[in-house]
């Protein structure tokens, strides 16, 4: 794992704070509408907070808008045999746990907007490896140490470089790009990833 550069770490943190504040202010009306839609659908919790590991394996609650029914964890156990992805991930087509509101929030990436609160709290960065839970990080100690040497990000190298279509999953490819990011990380790469993410969200990216 390359040693961190103090100047890069400082500028990255300053950028994270400024970008997260701007993003939250700009998207505040969208967030309020999403919260209202979730509450009106089933009167359940607005947010889903999942325990993930941050830098140096420090646990934190990764915040998202809730997109699933309230008993989603129990239903996953029953649907385990239908899992369509490799590694420790779980994904199936037309997942019955996802609500109609949640399906729209996921497709539009609105469900991830609350993660900018994690960025402000210093638990995440705007750009970094995909945040992962403890169980997932135990599969391979070598890449675990690399990924956990930096803060996880809302977007990252895998999101803008993956070979499969958006919504598909390849665990080995995730890990490959996450570790590549740790090895190559720097201001220019962060800006490139952010610009490519914007292109995918608002341009012609798929």
ABEGO torsion letter per residue (X at the ends): XBBBBAAAAAAAAAAAAAAAAAAAAAAAAAAAAAAAAAAAAAGBBABBBBBBBBBGGBBBBBBBBBABBAAAAAAAAAAAAABABBEABBBBBGBAABBAAAAAAAAAGAAAAAAAAAAAAGABBABEBBBBBAAAAAABAAAAAAAAABBBBABBAAAAABABBBGBBBAAAAAAAAAAAAAABEAAAAAAAAAAAAAAAABABX
